[in-house]
Amino acid sequence: MKVPLLDLTAQYAAIREELDDAVARVVRSQRFVLGPVVEACEAAMAGYVGARHGIGVSSGTDALLLALMAEGIGPGDEVVTTPFSFFATAGVIARVGATPVFADVDPVTLNIDPAGVAERITERTRAIIPVHLFGQMAEMAPILDVAREQGIAVIEDAAQAIGARHDGHRAGSLGDYGCFSFFPTKNLGGWGDGGLVVTSDHARADRLRALRVHGETSRYHHRFVGGNFRLDALQAAVLHAKLPHLDRWTAARIGNAALYTRLLGPAAHRSGDRLRLPRVVTGHHVFNQYVVRVAGRDRVQAELAAAGVGTAIYYPIPLHLQECFADLGYRPGDLPVSERAAGCVLALPVFPELTESQIRHVARTLGEAVETGGGAEAAHDPPSGPAPPSRTHVSADQPAAPTG
Ligand SMILES: *Cc1c(COP(=O)(O)O)cnc(C)c1O
């Protein structure tokens, strides 16, 4: 049996006419850049998220970059974020000339630990970027408290979490900015690159709209230096047509995750922490990824591949140990929870169209791989005691993880 990590063809086949019609309308209009199709998509997305304004942009990365630019963040400024995310989260901080400051993650959710954020605030801190990793919201209340106290901005990286909720609020609606990606692997995927920034602040929305078109405030008048960060009308048409289906797809992801957790529960229990399943802690997790932690991860991944199961490693190298950030001075062992997670995380297929027999095949293969693996190595932090010396285990033989 073949179980790919992600297969978008079934989703397309199910709503092909709607999508093809939406695209054909744009083609017939020959209006490809911004315009009414983009505006309608932005309004629908902002309404869905629960924010006043939606600004369609060229990618999730550019959504984060524009939020930093709209805050005027640059050289000399610090931005606190997580080391356990897709590269873009920290890359954008460096691109505006500011300094990324990494706070380690919570060992259960792998989302940024609010206590660590508070410890890293200095008089140079201008923003915090929490990431809602894999589709589960970070613990926002203490992050928002410390930000308000210190007068700094909160930019939510909600690229993996459209539709996630906690305490009645949707991902992206709590911070000063919410940033989304429509990369095809995300829960709401376009036919190429695309992204969105939401905000409920009028002045910020105006700045974002200007920055998206070279900082232009009226024709040929540039109050700021921006760039070309526009969302194409073709992408907006696809995304707007897909949005009404999103909650149904999300429900299917949640159902698939629940089935994995039920099937793998006994093996995880018997494994003595050599297999650890994701835990839902903050409300409504939308499972962009179903990520287990498993001892002997690379061997287990190979056994799954031999059984036709596609998996991926998000993320094999924590951001503070990336070569391009060497001059920030972090060393292995500095952020031990992230480093240990990098050595044992494994994402299983969880896309909405999976069949029950496919999920059973993945769970059976994984359960057997864990039980025959032997060894006593735990797949996570020991419950107490000091962290073992730097054991960032990064295997060189993994395929590069795609975006997300
Ligand atoms: C996908 C992703 C991004 C970047 O989005 P792109 O549209 O690929 O530029 C940023 N942050 C996180 C957490 C992501 O998963």
The ligand as an ORCA input file, in Angstrom:
! r2SCAN-3c Opt
* xyz 0 1
  C       5.082     27.831      5.429
  C       5.550     28.641      6.568
  C       6.046     29.948      6.404
  C       6.332     30.560      5.071
  O       5.297     30.572      4.163
  P       5.616     30.620      2.579
  O       4.285     30.884      1.989
  O       6.192     29.309      2.192
  O       6.556     31.738      2.350
  C       6.375     30.665      7.536
  N       6.260     30.144      8.757
  C       5.813     28.894      8.965
  C       5.696     28.373     10.351
  C       5.466     28.091      7.871
  O       5.046     26.831      8.077
*
